[in-house]
Amino acid sequence: MRIYKKIIVMLCLIFLLTGCRNLFTYENVHPDYLEGKYYVEMKIKDYGTIEMELDADTAPITVTNFMELVEDGFYDNNRIHRVFKDFVIQGGEDYTGTKKEIKGEFDANGVSNDISHVRGVVSMARAGDMSSGFDTGSTQFFIVQKDSPSLDHYYAGFGKVTKGMEVVDKIVDKVKNVDANGMIQDEDEMPVIEYIKRIEK
């Protein structure tokens, strides 16, 4: 009888431990979140290069996810698919639909984030609105062209452009065939991200 009890107790422990492991590792938790500043260069075909400083102290989940995608070459030959004048440019769409979603690091989702969405800030795009889709960030990011404080507290700012904002302006000025939400209607007009790579500073 005691043996059966021990077996039952062991099975319960295994269930709890594996259940907890799934809970804590699903989408949002990484064994080694990055810390400090990271620097990347993004080259956009026919437009130029943009350098960005990423802040892993403020947004460790987002920066860790982004840098993993960079190291995997995910953004190579991806596209800028949204251009919204006096607002943002956006790229990094997951055409396979296989990349994980991550926790949104912003105040409305219970995470302190003091990065304001001023011109040049890099932030994580997501689905939903100001009351939903908080944990749907994945691969898409945007660069703020014009100060947009209405995005503060609802989107995970995780860095800033340190060089190349004129490239953002050039894209906004040149790409014209967009809908009311800034989505580029002609795929041939979508600026191509040749690569995003880590650089040292």
C-alpha positions as CSV (number, residue, x, y, z in Angstrom):
1,M,0.0,0.0,0.0
2,R,2.8,2.4,0.9
3,I,4.4,1.7,-2.5
4,Y,1.3,2.7,-4.3
5,K,1.1,5.9,-2.2
6,K,4.7,6.7,-3.0
7,I,4.0,6.1,-6.7
8,I,1.0,8.4,-6.6
9,V,3.0,11.1,-4.8
10,M,5.8,10.8,-7.3
11,L,3.3,11.0,-10.3
12,C,1.7,14.1,-8.7
13,L,5.1,15.8,-8.3
14,I,6.1,15.0,-11.8
15,F,2.8,16.4,-13.1
16,L,3.2,19.6,-11.0
17,L,6.8,20.1,-12.0
18,T,6.2,19.6,-15.7
19,G,3.1,21.7,-15.6
20,C,5.0,24.5,-13.9
21,R,7.8,24.2,-16.4
22,N,5.4,24.7,-19.3
23,L,3.8,27.6,-17.5
24,F,7.0,29.4,-16.8
25,T,8.7,28.7,-20.2
26,Y,5.8,29.3,-22.5
27,E,6.5,32.3,-24.7
28,N,7.5,34.8,-21.9
29,V,10.3,33.4,-19.9
30,H,13.9,33.0,-21.1
31,P,16.7,31.3,-19.1
32,D,19.1,34.1,-19.8
33,Y,17.5,37.5,-20.5
34,L,19.9,40.1,-21.9
35,E,21.0,43.1,-19.9
36,G,22.5,46.4,-20.8
37,K,22.8,48.0,-24.3
38,Y,22.9,46.3,-27.6
39,Y,23.6,47.9,-31.0
40,V,22.4,46.8,-34.4
41,E,22.6,48.0,-38.0
42,M,19.7,47.7,-40.4
43,K,20.4,48.1,-44.1
44,I,17.5,48.9,-46.3
45,K,18.0,48.3,-50.0
46,D,18.2,51.5,-52.1
47,Y,17.7,53.7,-49.0
48,G,20.6,53.3,-46.6
49,T,21.5,52.1,-43.2
50,I,19.9,52.8,-39.8
51,E,21.8,52.2,-36.5
52,M,19.9,51.4,-33.3
53,E,20.6,51.2,-29.6
54,L,18.5,48.6,-27.8
55,D,17.8,48.8,-24.1
56,A,17.7,45.4,-22.5
57,D,17.5,46.8,-19.0
58,T,14.2,48.4,-19.7
59,A,12.8,45.7,-22.0
60,P,14.7,42.4,-21.5
61,I,12.1,40.1,-22.9
62,T,11.7,42.2,-26.1
63,V,15.4,42.8,-26.7
64,T,16.3,39.1,-26.1
65,N,13.6,38.0,-28.5
66,F,14.7,40.6,-31.1
67,M,18.4,39.8,-30.8
68,E,17.7,36.1,-31.2
69,L,15.8,36.9,-34.4
70,V,18.7,39.0,-35.6
71,E,21.3,36.3,-34.9
72,D,19.1,33.7,-36.7
73,G,19.0,36.0,-39.8
74,F,15.2,36.2,-39.6
75,Y,15.1,39.8,-40.8
76,D,17.4,39.3,-43.8
77,N,15.4,40.1,-46.9
78,N,12.3,40.9,-44.9
79,R,10.4,44.0,-45.7
80,I,9.0,47.3,-44.4
81,H,5.3,46.7,-45.0
82,R,3.8,49.7,-43.3
83,V,4.6,53.4,-43.9
84,F,2.5,56.0,-42.0
85,K,3.6,59.6,-42.6
86,D,4.1,61.6,-39.4
87,F,3.7,58.4,-37.4
88,V,5.8,55.2,-38.0
89,I,7.4,52.8,-40.4
90,Q,6.9,49.1,-39.6
91,G,8.5,45.8,-40.7
92,G,9.5,42.4,-39.7
93,E,6.4,40.4,-40.6
94,D,6.5,36.7,-39.9
95,Y,5.3,35.2,-43.2
96,T,5.5,31.7,-41.8
97,G,3.4,32.4,-38.7
98,T,5.7,30.1,-36.6
99,K,7.5,32.6,-34.3
100,K,6.6,32.8,-30.7
101,E,4.7,35.6,-29.1
102,I,6.2,37.4,-26.1
103,K,4.9,39.3,-23.1
104,G,4.3,43.0,-23.8
105,E,6.6,45.1,-21.6
106,F,4.6,48.2,-21.0
107,D,2.6,49.7,-18.1
108,A,-0.9,48.6,-19.2
109,N,0.5,45.0,-19.0
110,G,1.9,45.4,-15.6
111,V,5.5,46.1,-16.6
112,S,7.2,49.4,-16.0
113,N,8.6,51.0,-19.2
114,D,9.7,54.6,-19.3
115,I,10.7,54.7,-23.0
116,S,8.5,57.4,-24.5
117,H,7.5,57.1,-28.1
118,V,9.3,60.1,-29.4
119,R,10.9,60.4,-32.9
120,G,13.4,57.7,-33.4
121,V,12.2,55.3,-30.8
122,V,12.1,51.6,-31.8
123,S,9.1,49.7,-30.4
124,M,7.4,46.3,-30.7
125,A,4.3,46.0,-32.8
126,R,1.4,43.8,-31.7
127,A,-2.1,42.8,-32.5
128,G,-5.2,44.3,-30.7
129,D,-5.8,47.7,-29.4
130,M,-5.4,49.7,-26.1
131,S,-7.3,47.0,-24.2
132,S,-6.4,43.7,-25.9
133,G,-3.6,41.8,-27.5
134,F,-1.0,42.7,-24.9
135,D,1.0,39.6,-25.3
136,T,0.9,39.3,-29.1
137,G,4.3,40.9,-29.9
138,S,6.5,38.6,-31.9
139,T,8.7,39.8,-34.8
140,Q,7.3,43.0,-36.1
141,F,8.8,46.3,-34.9
142,F,8.3,49.9,-35.8
143,I,10.3,53.1,-35.7
144,V,8.5,56.3,-34.7
145,Q,8.9,59.1,-37.2
146,K,7.0,61.8,-35.3
147,D,6.5,62.0,-31.5
148,S,3.5,59.8,-30.6
149,P,3.0,59.9,-26.8
150,S,-0.4,58.2,-27.2
151,L,1.5,54.9,-27.7
152,D,3.2,55.2,-24.3
153,H,2.2,52.7,-21.7
154,Y,0.6,50.4,-24.4
155,Y,3.5,49.4,-26.6
156,A,6.9,48.1,-25.7
157,G,9.6,50.6,-26.6
158,F,12.9,48.9,-26.5
159,G,15.4,51.1,-28.2
160,K,16.1,54.2,-30.4
161,V,17.7,55.1,-33.7
162,T,21.1,56.6,-33.1
163,K,22.0,57.2,-36.8
164,G,19.9,57.2,-40.0
165,M,16.6,58.8,-39.3
166,E,16.9,60.5,-42.7
167,V,16.5,57.0,-44.1
168,V,13.1,56.7,-42.3
169,D,12.1,60.1,-43.7
170,K,13.2,59.1,-47.2
171,I,11.0,55.9,-47.0
172,V,8.0,57.9,-45.8
173,D,8.4,60.5,-48.6
174,K,9.0,57.9,-51.4
175,V,6.4,55.2,-50.6
176,K,3.0,56.5,-51.6
177,N,0.7,53.6,-52.4
178,V,-0.6,52.9,-48.9
179,D,-4.1,52.5,-47.4
180,A,-5.6,54.5,-44.5
181,N,-3.6,52.5,-42.0
182,G,-0.3,52.9,-43.8
183,M,-0.2,49.4,-45.2
184,I,1.7,49.3,-48.5
185,Q,-0.5,48.1,-51.3
186,D,2.1,47.1,-53.8
187,E,4.5,44.5,-52.7
188,D,7.1,45.7,-55.2
189,E,7.1,49.1,-53.4
190,M,7.9,47.6,-50.0
191,P,11.4,48.6,-48.9
192,V,13.6,45.5,-48.5
193,I,15.5,44.9,-45.3
194,E,18.7,43.4,-46.6
195,Y,19.9,42.6,-43.1
196,I,19.9,43.5,-39.5
197,K,23.1,42.6,-37.7
198,R,24.7,43.3,-34.4
199,I,27.5,45.8,-34.2
200,E,29.9,46.9,-31.5
201,K,30.1,50.3,-29.9
